[in-house]
């Protein structure tokens, strides 16, 4: 763990500063049952997938740093997951003292789930080349909303199965194709309620274009390599066909 002590300290400091900045009223430690994906929940479960994704992304980042510094130390995936889960739990402690929220067991479970998925992806042979967990942000009138229900309404989470990761497709045009399955919700913001919209939870499926395989399979520049890595975690809008 000492290998990434400065990175961990930096993330710890960022969490501390950002949580202090958004905390506007405190009380003693308390729990809050936020539910899962029910229609009565505040964000129809999108916030839970946000927790899973953030934990997953943090685990991936920490593991990448460990691997870069050690050349791929044994157990790096588990070490990264433990550190990321600890940092996410620390963040949750701030929620436990906010008047507007509380310590959510559901959040902790999804944090752990996101970190666990990263461990599986990086330890099961071939899985990293086949499956990505991505965030798709659909632009709104503000392009991107940083907080609130509008922030969650923009988010769509998906698993992308890349045919390029399967040997039988690697010399076929199908290597540029991805299979998508994901979740989003709509009709739950204040504006939606004012317009009489009904909250809806949506599973979606579809086909996507593997931009990394198409443009960044063998990048020659640092920018190209970085862009290819980003595409493992971010789904670019309008590069896939999805149906609810």
C-alpha positions in Angstrom: 0.0 0.0 0.0 3.0 2.3 0.6 3.6 2.2 -3.2 0.7 4.6 -3.7 0.7 6.5 -0.4 0.9 9.9 -2.1 -1.8 9.1 -4.6 -4.0 7.8 -1.8 -3.3 10.9 0.3 -4.1 13.2 -2.7 -7.5 11.4 -3.2 -8.1 11.6 0.6 -7.5 15.4 0.5 -9.7 15.9 -2.5 -12.6 14.0 -0.8 -12.1 16.0 2.3 -12.1 19.3 0.5 -15.0 18.5 -1.8 -17.2 17.2 1.0 -16.5 20.2 3.2 -17.5 22.4 0.3 -20.9 20.8 -0.3 -21.9 20.2 3.4 -24.4 22.8 4.4 -25.7 21.6 7.7 -24.6 18.8 10.0 -26.0 16.6 12.8 -24.8 13.6 14.7 -24.0 10.4 13.0 -27.1 8.7 11.7 -28.2 6.1 9.1 -30.6 6.6 6.3 -32.4 3.9 4.3 -32.2 5.3 0.7 -33.7 2.2 -0.9 -32.5 0.7 -4.1 -34.2 1.2 -7.5 -37.8 1.7 -6.4 -40.0 4.4 -7.9 -40.2 6.0 -4.4 -36.4 6.6 -4.3 -35.1 10.0 -4.9 -33.1 9.2 -8.0 -34.6 5.8 -9.1 -31.3 4.0 -8.3 -29.1 6.0 -10.7 -27.2 7.4 -7.6 -26.4 3.8 -6.6 -24.9 3.0 -9.9 -22.9 6.3 -9.6 -21.5 5.0 -6.3 -20.6 1.7 -8.0 -19.0 3.5 -11.0 -17.0 5.9 -8.9 -15.6 3.1 -6.7 -14.8 1.1 -9.8 -13.0 4.0 -11.4 -11.1 4.8 -8.3 -10.0 1.1 -8.0 -8.9 1.1 -11.6 -6.9 4.3 -11.1 -5.1 3.1 -8.0 -4.3 -0.3 -9.6 -2.9 1.4 -12.7 -0.6 3.4 -10.5 0.5 0.3 -8.5 1.2 -1.5 -11.7 3.1 1.4 -13.2 5.3 1.6 -10.1 5.8 -2.1 -9.5 5.6 -3.6 -13.0 2.4 -5.4 -12.1 2.8 -6.6 -8.5 0.8 -9.6 -7.5 -2.3 -8.8 -5.6 -2.5 -5.2 -7.0 -6.1 -5.5 -8.0 -7.2 -6.5 -4.4 -5.0 -3.9 -2.8 -6.5 -1.2 -5.1 -10.0 -2.4 -4.2 -9.3 -2.2 -0.5 -7.9 1.3 -0.7 -10.7 2.5 -3.0 -13.4 1.0 -0.7 -11.8 2.6 2.3 -11.7 6.0 0.6 -15.4 5.7 -0.5 -16.3 4.7 3.1 -14.6 7.8 4.3 -16.6 9.9 1.9 -19.8 8.2 3.2 -19.0 9.3 6.7 -19.6 12.8 5.7 -23.0 11.9 4.4 -23.6 10.3 7.8 -23.4 13.8 9.4 -25.4 15.7 6.8 -28.9 16.9 7.6 -29.9 16.1 4.0 -28.7 12.5 4.0 -27.2 9.9 6.2 -25.0 6.8 6.3 -26.4 4.6 3.6 -25.8 0.8 3.7 -27.0 0.7 0.1 -24.2 3.2 -0.9 -21.6 1.0 0.8 -22.8 -2.1 -0.9 -22.6 -0.5 -4.3 -19.2 1.0 -3.5 -18.0 -2.5 -2.7 -19.7 -3.9 -5.8 -17.9 -1.4 -8.0 -14.5 -2.2 -6.5 -15.2 -6.0 -6.7 -16.0 -5.7 -10.4 -12.7 -4.1 -11.0 -10.9 -7.0 -9.2 -12.8 -9.5 -11.3 -12.1 -7.6 -14.5 -8.3 -7.5 -13.8 -7.9 -11.0 -12.5 -10.1 -13.2 -14.7 -8.0 -13.9 -17.8 -9.3 -12.1 -20.9 -12.1 -10.2 -19.1 -10.4 -6.8 -19.3 -10.3 -7.1 -23.1 -13.9 -8.1 -23.3 -15.9 -6.1 -20.8 -16.0 -2.4 -19.9 -18.2 -0.7 -17.3 -18.9 2.8 -18.7 -20.7 6.0 -18.1 -22.6 7.7 -20.8 -23.5 11.3 -20.2 -26.3 12.6 -22.3 -25.9 16.4 -22.9 -28.7 18.7 -21.7 -29.4 22.4 -22.1 -26.4 23.1 -19.8 -24.3 20.5 -21.6 -23.3 19.1 -18.2 -24.9 19.6 -14.8 -22.6 19.1 -11.9 -25.1 18.3 -9.1 -28.7 17.6 -8.2 -31.3 15.5 -9.9 -30.4 16.9 -13.3 -26.9 15.5 -12.8 -28.3 12.0 -12.3 -30.8 12.4 -15.1 -27.9 12.8 -17.5 -26.2 9.6 -16.5 -26.6 6.2 -18.2 -24.5 3.3 -17.0 -23.7 0.3 -19.2 -21.7 -2.8 -19.7 -20.0 -3.0 -23.1 -18.9 -6.4 -24.4 -16.3 -5.8 -27.1 -16.2 -8.4 -29.8 -12.6 -7.5 -30.4 -11.7 -9.3 -27.2 -12.8 -12.6 -28.7 -10.3 -14.4 -30.8 -12.8 -15.5 -33.4 -13.7 -11.9 -34.2 -10.2 -10.3 -34.2 -9.8 -10.5 -38.0 -13.4 -9.8 -38.8 -15.2 -6.4 -39.3 -17.2 -7.4 -36.2 -14.2 -6.5 -34.1 -15.5 -2.9 -34.3 -18.8 -3.8 -32.8 -19.8 -3.8 -29.1 -22.9 -5.2 -27.3 -24.4 -2.9 -24.8 -26.7 -3.4 -21.8 -27.4 -0.6 -19.3 -29.7 1.4 -17.1 -31.0 4.9 -16.8 -34.0 6.8 -15.4 -36.1 9.8 -16.3 -39.0 11.8 -15.2 -37.7 12.3 -11.6 -36.4 15.9 -11.6 -38.4 18.9 -10.2 -38.9 20.2 -13.8 -40.2 16.8 -14.9 -42.7 16.8 -12.0 -43.9 20.2 -12.9 -44.5 19.1 -16.5 -46.5 16.1 -15.2 -44.0 13.4 -16.3 -44.1 10.0 -14.7 -40.8 8.6 -13.2 -39.5 5.8 -15.4 -36.8 3.3 -14.9 -35.2 2.0 -18.1 -33.1 -0.9 -19.1 -31.6 -0.5 -22.5 -29.7 -2.7 -25.0 -27.9 -2.0 -28.2 -24.9 -2.0 -30.5 -22.0 0.4 -30.2 -19.0 1.3 -32.3 -15.7 0.4 -30.7 -13.8 3.7 -31.1 -10.7 2.4 -29.3 -10.4 -0.5 -31.7 -11.1 1.7 -34.7 -8.8 4.7 -33.9 -6.6 3.9 -30.9 -5.7 0.2 -31.1 -1.9 0.9 -31.5 -1.5 4.6 -30.6 1.9 6.1 -31.1 1.5 9.2 -28.9 0.8 9.7 -25.2 -2.4 11.5 -26.2 -3.5 8.6 -28.3 -2.8 6.1 -25.4 -4.6 8.3 -22.9 -7.6 8.7 -25.2 -7.8 5.0 -25.7 -7.8 4.4 -21.9 -10.5 7.0 -21.4 -12.7 5.1 -23.8 -12.6 2.1 -21.5 -14.6 4.1 -19.0 -16.6 6.7 -21.0 -19.2 6.1 -23.7 -19.2 8.9 -26.2 -22.8 10.1 -26.9 -24.3 9.2 -30.3 -21.8 6.4 -31.0 -24.2 3.6 -30.3 -27.8 2.6 -31.1 -29.8 1.8 -27.9 -33.4 0.7 -27.4 -35.3 0.7 -24.1 
